[in-house]
Amino acid sequence: MRMVDLINKKRSGGEHTKEEIEFIIKTVMNPDTYRDYQLSAWLMAVCLNGMSMDETAFLTDAMARSGEMLDLSSIGPVVGDKHSTGGVGDKTTVVFVPMLAAAGVPMAKLSGRGLGHTGGTLDKLEAIPGFNINLSIDDFIAQIKDIGAAVGGQTQDLAPADGIMYALRDVTGTVESIPLIAASVVCKKIASGANLIILDVKCGKGAFMDTEEKAISLAKTMAEVGYRLKRPITCVVTDMEQPLGNAVGHTVEIAEAIDTLKGGGPEDLRELCLSLGAMALVEAGKEKDEAQARKRLEEILSSGKGLDKLRELIVKQGGNPGVIDDYSLMPQAKIKRDVNAPGQGDKWIAQLNGRTIAEAGKLMGAGRAKKGDPINLAVGVVMKGKIGSKIKGGEPVASIYADSEEHYKMASEKVLEAIEFSDKPVEAPKVIKARIKYEEQLSLAKS
């Protein structure tokens, strides 16, 4: 078997066997046989001609097995994980993990850093002084056994073939391929050992999947791949036309997540966490139906049990739990100033471009252009309204947290650029657009 023959086969629209896919991954993982130009050519052929569902499952499995496979069975029969495809203002993990752990579902969350316009959970958590995200695998598992939750960084030993392939995809114009995206996401979830997987597929201007149609296609692919590999996956497609919640940044997002665990927080963030959490509790066998599961999670938020679990998580990972009561212990921007809506009279926010809001933060140093770039944890944007909100002309539409007058000016211009106003009421969009579980799709198709 030769790599060039497999490139030609895929270029001609052929379908790979399991053995051929495994050969490609073994070739990639062997420094003596790996050639980046050959892998680039194969990736482009896949991008242009696609892959069957069999091929996508074979690729996902081979990539998952290219490195260490975590065994979390010693933790218990059910171990949960939640993954987002990347969005703006997405601090869901900081609410979801302690909330589910408080409900008795062990949570093993391996997260990433922000890149491009999307924020990373690890960066946000590092706004908590002392918080250590560099847990060894042994410490990661021991902590989950101890307190029911851990959040750490993805190790290079998990699905290393994906890291090699993604680095090439990023510079060869082959990122936007649904089979390749699905394999990249699911292989890491399989390698990281959880057996209750919730995938949040973002769609809209602030997401990599810019349309609902593309996001649903990706979600269906990931759900079926999980089913074929005996790792059940529930996918939801959620709105990312606008930021999730009101805060976009690091300190400001951690503060908003804590507010949510205190029983408050923005309605869309709370709704997403409760909906995803209810699905997870039913999947874990903790509740019979989602209505009961949601009621239980609402009690966890209102009673402070979720907040207590976050405090426990922070202490275990070396952070200062004082941030829960005093947000000023986190990095603080030098300037906090409002941006006012233009004109006069009542108006409604008709559009709020999530990507442009993220760009406002990036101009102030909140984002990175490439891995390893430093970021400013203190700066950010906190919206005073979302799509459907009524705003009076001349009143604040957002608060800017900046470290200089120049940065404030640039960010405020971007915020106003992101907003389209209407002189008539506008309906707020639903945060969850679709839900996909392959077993459910299968039964519907048979009926």
Long-range contacts (C-beta under 8 A, 24 or more apart in sequence): 3-27, 3-33, 3-35, 3-38, 3-42, 4-38, 6-42, 7-38, 7-41, 7-42, 7-45, 10-42, 10-45, 10-46, 10-49, 11-41, 11-45, 11-48, 11-49, 13-49, 15-51, 15-52, 15-54, 15-55, 16-51, 16-55, 16-58, 17-58, 18-54, 18-58, 21-55, 21-58, 21-59, 21-62, 22-58, 22-62, 24-62, 25-59, 25-62, 25-63, 25-66, 25-161, 28-66, 28-161, 28-164, 28-165, 29-66, 29-160, 29-161, 29-164, 34-164, 36-168, 39-164, 39-165, 39-168, 40-168, 40-172, 40-174, 43-165, 43-168, 43-169, 43-172, 43-174, 43-177, 43-180, 44-172, 44-173, 44-174, 46-174, 46-177, 46-179, 46-180, 47-173, 47-174, 47-176, 47-177, 47-180, 50-177, 50-178, 50-179, 51-179, 53-221, 53-224, 53-225, 53-228, 55-179, 56-179, 56-182, 56-183, 56-221, 56-225, 57-224, 57-225, 57-228, 57-229, 59-179, 59-183, 59-187, 60-182, 60-183, 60-186, 60-187, 60-190, 60-225, 60-229, 61-187, 61-190, 61-229, 62-161, 63-159, 63-161, 63-162, 63-165, 63-183, 63-184, 63-187, 64-159, 64-186, 64-187, 64-188, 64-190, 64-191, 64-229, 65-191, 66-159, 66-160, 66-161, 66-162, 67-156, 67-157, 67-158, 67-159, 67-160, 67-161, 67-191, 68-137, 68-155, 68-157, 68-158, 68-191, 69-190, 69-191, 69-193, 70-108, 70-137, 70-141, 70-158, 70-191, 70-192, 70-193, 71-193, 72-108, 72-141, 72-144, 72-193, 72-194, 72-195, 74-141, 74-145, 75-106, 75-108, 75-141, 75-144, 75-145, 76-106, 78-105, 78-106, 78-195, 78-196, 78-284, 78-285, 79-106, 79-107, 79-108, 79-144, 79-193, 79-194, 79-195, 79-196, 80-105, 80-106, 80-107, 80-108, 80-194, 80-196, 80-197, 80-198, 80-280, 80-284, 81-107, 81-108, 81-109, 81-110, 81-189, 81-192, 81-194, 81-196, 81-197, 81-198, 82-107, 82-109, 82-197, 82-198, 82-199, 82-200, 82-276, 82-280, 83-185, 83-189, 83-197, 83-198, 83-199, 83-200, 84-199, 84-200, 84-202, 85-181, 85-185, 85-199, 85-200, 85-201, 85-202, 85-207, 85-208, 85-209, 85-218, 86-118, 86-202, 86-207, 86-208, 87-118, 87-119, 87-202, 87-206, 87-207, 87-238, 87-240, 87-243, 87-244, 87-354, 88-117, 88-118, 88-119, 88-206, 88-240, 88-243, 88-244, 88-248, 88-354, 88-355, 88-357, 88-358, 89-119, 89-243, 89-244, 89-245, 89-246, 89-247, 89-248, 89-253, 89-354, 89-357, 90-118, 90-119, 90-200, 90-202, 90-240, 90-244, 91-119, 91-121, 91-124, 91-244, 91-245, 91-247, 91-253, 91-254, 91-256, 91-257, 91-269, 92-200, 92-244, 92-269, 92-272, 92-273, 92-276, 93-121, 93-151, 94-121, 94-124, 94-125, 94-253, 94-254, 94-257, 94-258, 94-310, 95-257, 95-260, 95-261, 95-265, 95-269, 95-273, 95-306, 96-273, 96-276, 96-277, 97-149, 97-151, 97-313, 98-149, 98-261, 98-306, 98-307, 98-309, 98-310, 98-312, 98-313, 99-261, 99-273, 99-277, 99-297, 99-300, 99-301, 99-306, 99-309, 100-149, 100-277, 100-280, 100-281, 101-147, 101-148, 101-149, 101-309, 101-313, 102-148, 102-300, 102-305, 102-306, 102-308, 102-309, 103-277, 103-281, 103-286, 103-296, 103-297, 103-300, 104-148, 104-286, 105-148, 105-196, 105-280, 105-281, 105-284, 105-286, 106-144, 106-145, 106-148, 106-149, 107-144, 107-148, 107-149, 107-150, 108-140, 108-141, 108-144, 108-150, 108-192, 108-193, 108-194, 109-149, 109-150, 109-151, 109-152, 110-151, 110-152, 110-153, 110-154, 110-155, 110-158, 110-188, 110-192, 111-151, 111-152, 111-153, 111-154, 112-153, 112-154, 113-153, 113-368, 113-371, 114-367, 114-368, 114-375, 115-368, 115-370, 115-371, 116-367, 116-369, 117-206, 117-355, 117-358, 117-359, 117-362, 117-367, 118-208, 118-358, 119-248, 119-249, 119-250, 119-253, 119-358, 119-366, 119-367, 121-151, 122-151, 122-153, 123-250, 123-375, 123-377, 124-250, 124-253, 124-254, 125-151, 125-254, 125-319, 126-250, 126-377, 127-250, 127-251, 127-254, 127-330, 127-331, 127-377, 128-254, 128-314, 128-319, 128-320, 128-323, 128-330, 129-319, 129-320, 129-323, 129-329, 129-330, 130-318, 130-319, 130-320, 131-314, 131-317, 131-318, 131-319, 132-317, 132-318, 132-319, 133-317, 135-317, 143-316, 143-317, 146-316, 147-309, 147-312, 147-313, 147-316, 148-309, 149-309, 149-313, 150-313, 150-316, 150-317, 151-313, 151-317, 154-188, 154-192, 158-188, 158-191, 158-192, 159-187, 159-188, 159-191, 161-187, 162-187, 162-188, 175-208, 176-208, 178-214, 178-217, 178-218, 178-221, 179-221, 181-208, 181-218, 182-218, 182-221, 182-222, 182-225, 183-225, 185-222, 186-222, 186-225, 186-226, 186-229, 186-231, 186-233, 189-226, 189-231, 189-233, 190-226, 190-229, 190-231, 195-231, 195-232, 196-232, 196-280, 196-283, 196-284, 197-226, 197-231, 197-232, 197-233, 197-234, 198-233, 198-234, 198-235, 198-236, 198-276, 198-279, 198-280, 198-283, 199-223, 199-233, 199-234, 199-235, 199-236, 200-235, 200-236, 200-238, 200-272, 200-276, 201-235, 201-236, 201-237, 201-238, 202-237, 202-238, 202-239, 202-240, 203-237, 203-238, 203-239, 203-240, 203-433, 204-239, 204-240, 204-241, 204-242, 204-354, 205-240, 205-241, 205-353, 205-354, 205-355, 205-356, 206-240, 206-241, 206-242, 206-243, 206-353, 206-354, 206-355, 206-357, 206-358, 207-240, 207-354, 212-237, 212-433, 212-434, 215-433, 215-434, 216-434, 216-436, 219-434, 219-436, 220-436, 220-438, 220-441, 223-436, 223-437, 223-438, 223-441, 224-438, 224-441, 226-438, 227-438, 227-439, 227-442, 232-283, 232-437, 232-438, 232-439, 233-437, 233-438, 234-279, 234-280, 234-283, 234-435, 234-436, 234-437, 235-435, 235-436, 235-437, 236-275, 236-276, 236-279, 236-432, 236-434, 236-435, 236-436, 237-432, 237-433, 237-434, 237-435, 237-436, 238-272, 238-431, 238-432, 238-433, 239-268, 239-429, 239-430, 239-431, 239-432, 239-433, 240-354, 241-351, 241-352, 241-353, 241-354, 241-387, 241-429, 242-351, 242-352, 242-353, 242-354, 242-357, 242-386, 242-387, 242-429, 243-352, 243-354, 243-357, 243-358, 243-383, 243-386, 244-268, 244-269, 244-272, 244-431, 245-269, 246-382, 246-383, 246-384, 246-386, 247-380, 247-381, 247-382, 247-383, 248-357, 248-358, 248-360, 248-361, 248-366, 248-380, 248-381, 248-382, 248-383, 249-361, 249-366, 249-377, 249-378, 249-379, 249-380, 249-381, 249-382, 249-401, 250-331, 250-366, 250-375, 250-377, 250-378, 250-380, 251-327, 251-330, 251-331, 251-332, 251-333, 251-377, 251-378, 251-380, 251-401, 252-380, 252-381, 252-382, 252-401, 253-380, 254-323, 254-327, 254-330, 255-327, 255-330, 256-382, 258-307, 258-310, 258-323, 258-324, 258-327, 260-301, 261-301, 261-304, 261-306, 261-307, 261-310, 262-301, 262-304, 262-307, 263-301, 263-302, 263-304, 266-386, 268-386, 268-431, 270-301, 271-431, 271-432, 272-431, 272-432, 273-297, 274-298, 275-431, 275-432, 279-435, 330-377, 330-378, 331-376, 331-377, 331-378, 332-378, 333-378, 333-379, 333-380, 333-401, 333-402, 333-403, 334-402, 334-403, 334-404, 335-400, 335-401, 335-402, 335-403, 335-404, 335-405, 335-408, 336-399, 336-400, 336-401, 337-399, 337-400, 337-402, 337-408, 337-412, 338-384, 338-396, 338-397, 338-398, 338-399, 338-400, 339-396, 339-397, 339-398, 339-399, 339-400, 339-412, 339-415, 339-416, 340-394, 340-395, 340-396, 340-397, 341-391, 341-392, 341-393, 341-394, 341-395, 341-396, 341-397, 341-419, 341-421, 342-393, 342-416, 342-421, 343-393, 343-394, 343-421, 344-392, 344-393, 344-394, 345-392, 345-393, 345-423, 346-390, 346-391, 346-392, 346-393, 346-423, 347-390, 347-391, 347-392, 347-393, 347-421, 347-422, 347-423, 348-388, 348-389, 348-390, 348-391, 348-421, 348-422, 348-423, 348-424, 348-425, 348-426, 349-385, 349-386, 349-387, 349-388, 349-389, 349-391, 349-397, 349-419, 349-420, 349-421, 349-422, 349-426, 350-387, 350-420, 350-421, 350-422, 350-426, 351-387, 351-419, 351-420, 352-383, 352-386, 352-387, 352-418, 352-419, 352-420, 353-417, 353-418, 353-419, 354-418, 356-414, 356-415, 356-417, 356-418, 357-381, 357-383, 357-414, 357-415, 357-418, 359-414, 360-400, 360-410, 360-411, 360-412, 360-414, 360-415, 360-418, 361-411, 363-407, 363-410, 363-411, 363-414, 364-401, 364-402, 364-403, 364-407, 364-410, 364-411, 365-403, 365-407, 376-403, 378-403, 379-403, 379-407, 381-411, 381-415, 386-428, 387-426, 387-428, 387-429, 388-425, 388-426, 388-427, 388-428, 388-429, 389-428, 390-425, 391-421
